[in-house]
Amino acid sequence: MSGGNNTIKIYANDSLNNLELNNSYTVSVDAAAPSITINSPLNRTYSTTSITFNVGVTEDAGISSCNYSLDGNSNISLTYFGGYWTGTNSSMLERSHNVTFYCKDFCK
């Protein structure tokens, strides 16, 4: 389906080939992904085991949740505060890490 409003029509027919529109539904498809800006952590070396994870997200429909995954592990929820999604991990190991952010929008 393309983004925007789409109409789904349901037809029924019998053995005599009588065809009737049973019902139709209009659904809205949100095809645009949220735009995520990573504010922290930056791509650099930190000298602490406490790291703040912070992202800004732009999406017309609004954002219902944001999470991050550290080194491919389970998602950790971020909290919305002051226009940003944020969280702190106070038990970071001293080594390189990969972080992936996920944000889910409300569909209009």
C-alpha positions in Angstrom: 0.0 0.0 0.0 1.1 3.5 -0.7 1.3 6.1 2.1 -1.9 8.2 2.8 -5.5 7.1 2.7 -6.3 3.8 1.0 -9.7 2.2 0.5 -10.2 -1.6 1.0 -13.3 -3.0 -0.6 -14.8 -6.4 0.3 -17.0 -8.1 -2.2 -19.1 -11.3 -1.9 -20.5 -13.4 -4.7 -22.7 -16.5 -4.7 -22.8 -19.6 -7.0 -25.0 -17.7 -9.5 -22.2 -15.1 -9.8 -24.3 -12.4 -8.1 -21.7 -9.9 -6.9 -22.3 -7.4 -4.1 -20.1 -4.9 -2.3 -20.2 -6.2 1.3 -18.3 -3.3 2.9 -15.4 -0.9 2.4 -12.9 0.5 4.8 -10.6 3.5 4.6 -7.2 3.0 6.2 -4.4 5.4 6.6 -0.8 4.2 5.9 2.1 6.1 7.5 5.0 5.3 5.2 7.4 7.9 6.6 9.8 6.7 9.3 10.7 9.0 12.2 13.9 11.0 11.8 16.3 10.4 14.7 19.1 12.8 15.7 21.6 11.2 18.1 22.7 13.8 20.6 24.6 11.4 23.0 26.7 9.4 23.0 29.0 10.9 20.4 31.4 8.8 18.4 34.4 9.2 20.7 36.1 7.7 23.7 34.6 8.4 27.2 36.5 8.1 30.5 33.5 7.1 32.5 31.3 4.1 33.0 28.1 6.2 33.1 26.9 7.2 29.7 23.8 9.2 28.8 21.8 8.1 25.7 19.8 11.0 24.2 18.0 11.4 20.9 15.7 14.0 19.3 13.0 12.7 17.0 11.0 14.4 14.3 7.7 12.8 13.1 4.4 14.5 12.2 2.3 11.8 13.8 4.2 12.0 17.2 6.4 9.4 18.9 5.0 6.7 21.2 8.4 5.3 22.4 12.1 5.2 21.9 14.6 2.5 22.9 18.2 1.6 22.4 20.0 -1.7 22.0 23.6 -1.8 23.2 25.9 -4.3 21.4 22.9 -6.2 20.0 21.3 -7.0 23.4 17.7 -6.4 24.5 16.1 -3.0 24.0 16.3 -0.6 26.8 13.5 2.1 27.1 14.2 5.8 27.0 12.2 8.4 28.8 10.7 11.5 27.2 11.8 14.6 29.0 12.2 18.2 27.8 11.6 17.4 24.1 14.2 14.6 24.0 14.3 10.8 24.7 16.9 10.1 27.3 18.4 7.4 29.6 21.6 6.7 31.4 23.5 3.4 31.7 25.8 3.6 34.8 27.5 0.2 34.2 29.2 0.6 30.9 32.3 -1.6 30.4 35.5 0.1 29.2 35.6 -1.1 25.6 34.1 -0.2 22.2 30.3 -0.5 21.9 27.6 -0.3 19.2 24.3 1.3 20.0 21.2 1.2 17.8 18.2 3.5 18.5 14.6 2.6 17.7 11.7 5.0 17.8 8.0 4.1 17.2 5.6 6.7 15.9 1.8 7.0 16.3 0.1 6.3 13.0 -2.4 9.0 12.1 
